Amino acid sequence: MFAGQMACEAVNFSLKRIIKEERPKQMHGKGYGMPSSHAQFVAFFSVHLALFLLLRHAPFPKASHTPLSLARRAALSAVALACAGLVAWSRIYLSYHTPKQVLVGCTTGVISAVGWFGITAIFRKSGLLEFVLELPPVRFFRVRDLVVEEDLPQSGWEKWEERRALIKGRANGQKVKRR
């Protein structure tokens, strides 16, 4: 998602310099206004999050926590989309952008999110993701695909508990084994 968000920002940077449309007259800010980068950013984030929660997220059956139900994931998606709508509306309300600039930003963000979600799905299904994750530079930076391989809340909790036990053991002068 982060890589997709950065690609979306690069698209926005390019579009602003290609279109070169000024901001509204009452706004004396710097830079071009078309498309709205805030609207594009939040549209990408909220749509990608919703797609992930509704289509890709598979709660682990043996998780130590209660996984989110589909209804809760849908509610979270709706909240994210509503927040994105509020950010987009605020850009017009505060006169930073025209409605057209915000609409183009939102549309570009949505298209980017759906496209990136599709690309990553193809990468996973084709095995390309596994290939890329085995490349030396990728391994050097410890890039992983935790989405499908690890119960993130459980893993984080176990690491936290292990670290706390280690610190407590040192404070009490005990030798503590690390897993």
N, C-alpha and C positions, 0 to 999 in steps of 0.2 A: 504494500500500500504506500509506504514511504517513497519508494522509487517511482511509483505512478504519480504521486503527488508532486514530486520534483519535476517529472516530465511535463505534467500539466502546467507547472509554473514556467517552464521553458517555452511552452506553447503560448502562454499569455505574454511573456516577454517579447516573443517574435511577433505576435499579432499586433501588439501595441505599436511596434516600430514599422510594421507594414501598413496598418490602417491610418495611424497618426491623427486620430480624431481627438480634438481638444475636450477638456472637461467642461461642464456647464459654466456659463459666463459669470454667475454669482460666486463660483468657486475660484479662488486664486491659488490653488495648489500647483505643484510641479508635476510634470509628466503627462503622458497621454491618458485619456479616459476610456478608450475602447480597446478591448472589453474590460469590464470591472474585474480586477484581480481578486478582490475580496469575495465577490459573488462567485467567481469561478472556483476559488479555493474551497469555499464551504460547500458548494454544489458537488465538487469532486468528493470531498471527505464524507459528506452525509450519504450520498448515493452509493459510494463504495462500501461504506459501513453497513448500510441497509442490505446491499447485495450479499455481503459477507455473512451477516447475521441470519438472513433468511434462506440463503442458498448453499453456502459453504460450511458454515459452522455446524459441527456435529458434536454435541455434548458427549463427553466420555461417560460411559455407563457406570463405571466403578469409581467415579470421582468422589473425593471426600466432601465436596460441597454439593449443594443442590444445583444441578444445571438449569439454565434458563429455559423455560418452556417456549414453544413457538409463539404463543400469545405475548409473552414478555419481550421476546426478541422483536416481534412486530411493533410493540409499543415503543421500545427503544429506538427502532428505526423511524417511527413516526415523529418522535421527539427530536431526533437528529435532523430530519428533513424540515420540521417546523423551525428549529433554530437557524438552519440555513436560510429559510425564507425570511426570517426576521433580520438576519444580517444583510441579505440582499435588499430588503425594503429600507433598512437604515441608510444604505448608500444613496438612495434616491432622496429620502427624507432629509438627510444632512447636506444635500446638494453636492455631493462628491461626484455623482454620475447621473446621467440621464436614464430614463427607463429603458431605452434601447441598449445602452451600454451594459446595464445590469442584466437584461434579458440575454444578450449575446454572451456575457460572462457565465451566466447560469447554464445556458445551452452548451457552451464549450466544456464546462466542468462536468456536466452530465454525460456528454459524448465521451469525454476522456475517461471517466469512471467506468462506464459500461465497456469501453474498449479495453482498458487495462484489466478489468475483471475477466474479460474474455481471453485476453492474451495469457494471463496467468493460469487460467483453467486449461488452456491448450498446452502450456508448458508442463503442467502437472501430469496431464493425461498422456502426453507423448513421451515422457521421460526426459525431456530437455532440462527440466528443473534439476533433477538428480545429477545430470551431466554437468551443468553449470556449478552446482554446489560442490562438486569434486575438483574443480579447477584450483590450482595452487593459490592464485591471488584471492580467490573467494574464501578458501580455507584459512589463509593467512589472517584475513579480517574476521574470521569466525562467523561468517554469515550462515544462518540456518533457516530452515523453514519450520518454525515451531507451530504453524497453523494446524498441520495434520499429524504431528508426531508427539506432541507433549500436552499434557493437561497443565496449562500455564498457571492457574491459581495453585494447584497442588504442588507443582514443581517449585514455585516461588516460596511457598510455605515450608516445604521440606528443607530448602536451602537456608531459609531464615532460621528455622529451628536448629539446624546443624551448626550454624554460625553462633547462635546464642549459647548452645551447649559448649562449644569450643571456648568462648569468652568466659563463661562461668567456670569451666574447668581450670582455665589458666588463673583466674582470680582465686580459686581455692587451692592452687598448687598441685592440681591433679594432672596426670597425662591423659589427654583425650584423643581417642582414635578418630580419624576422619574416614568417612566412607569412600 
